[in-house]
Every structure is written in C-alpha cells, then in structure tokens.
C-alpha cells in the first residue's frame, strides 16, 4: 500500500487547506496521484454538503475588509453550525482571506466564481464543509465603494460595518472607524431621512396614528403630533441624526463636521449574525 511522505502531505495541504490527516488519507486512496487526491477531497465535501443542506448555519464569523487605498470594501459572513467551529482560528483565518478577496468583486455570484488557491470560492466552501463536517456557507455579502472607507469588526466577529466618507482628509481614518462603530452598535436603518423607504415611513405612521387614536387625541391635532413623532424616529434610526455614541451631546453629523467642516458620511453597510 502506498504510504505518502510528509512532504507530499504538506504539499497537498498547501494546495487545498485540508487537515494533515485528511490529506494523508486522500493521498493513500489516490495512491499518490495529487489530482485524484484533490478530487477525492472535493467529492467528500460534496457528499457532506448534500447531507447537511437543510442544517441551520446560524453561527460564524463576520469580517469587514477594505482595499489599500480605502475606496473599496466588503463584508462577508462565513457561516457554520456551531460556535465551536466559529471560534476556531483556522475558520476565522479563512473568513479573513475570503473577505479580502470579496473586496474586488461586484456581487456574490462573481465572488463565488473567482479563483481561490486553485479552486473557486464555491468549491472551497464545499471542501470545507467536508473537512469540518458542518454546513459552511456565505450567509451575507455586502460591498461598498466610496471616496474614503473605514471598517470596524466588533469583538467576537459577530458584527461588522464599513462607513464611506466624502473624502480623504486628516483624521478620516479615525472618523470612519468611529462611525463604523456607531453603525455596528446602533443599527441605523438608513443614512438620513431621505434614504428611508416609503414602506417603512407608512408603517411607522400607521402604528403611531393608531396609538394616538387609542389615547383619545383629537383628530385635528394628530397630523402635527405625527410630524414630531417622525422627527424623533429619524433621529433614533438614521445614522447622521443619531446621538454619537462617544459623545451623546452631538449627532453623528456634528461629530464628523467637528473633524473637518466639509466632511460628510455618504454611505455605510452593516452585517450581523443576530
């Protein structure tokens, strides 16, 4: 029976990212044929993936990355089934690698089809499902471009955010990180009131109007009360109007202007496992 040498096992591991024992077994089954060994590892992943397709992959790692000139960024959630796997160093390292690659692809389909160490991203996910024994998938994919981007990953890799600023000025890095922390913590639904969907506005008005009627408010003043209610809604739920988490005496917009009077927040993305 063929017995692989350590150098061959290490070589296969470098190619596939599979564990040492899995690589050794694959080489034994393939009698030293590297191409066949790689195919065996992929087939194992496909079989496990099919068996676990209906499993709930609610755990994982959320990672945000931006490119070197801070103009393109992406957030992915690499999902798995258990917190044990989500905290594994190799799993988190893979999530970081995938997020770095995601920065350069416009959408999830292009990202899945891209080359990742000799296989596509989609094939890598199937391979990892086979090796880890849990359903591994990309649960979220968000991409953003802008004049200046900054990212923040919350401790534990469960939430990440990227903020886009109007320009690269002195202090932009700190501002982008601080505002991204705001996005992660306060979960704004939109940049400002103009970006809130009409569906959301109509639903909020309906809820508030019903409450006012139940409270017995006169019909002739309800519209004015609703205007005030919506202003508070925008203040609580839109990024630039929210109270800044590091100084509640100013809004996020005021904080950004305090660093540079011409600086503005122009976009953000956020991904959370919860």
Buried (B, 14 or more C-beta within 10 A) or exposed (E): EEEBEEEBBEBBBEBBBBEEEBBBBBBBBBEEBBEBBBEBBBBBBBEBBEEBEEBEBBBBBBBBBBBEEBBBBBBBBBBBBBEEBBBBEEBBEBBBBBBBBBBEBEEBEEBBEBEBEEBBBBBBBBBBBBBBEBBBBBBBBBBBBBBBBBBBBBEEBBBBBBBBBBEBBEBBBEBBBBBBBBBBBBBBBBBBBEEBEEEEBEEBBEEBBEEBEEEEBEEEEBEEBBEEBBEEBBBEBBBBBBBBBEEEEBBBBBBBBBBBEEBBBBBBBBBBBE
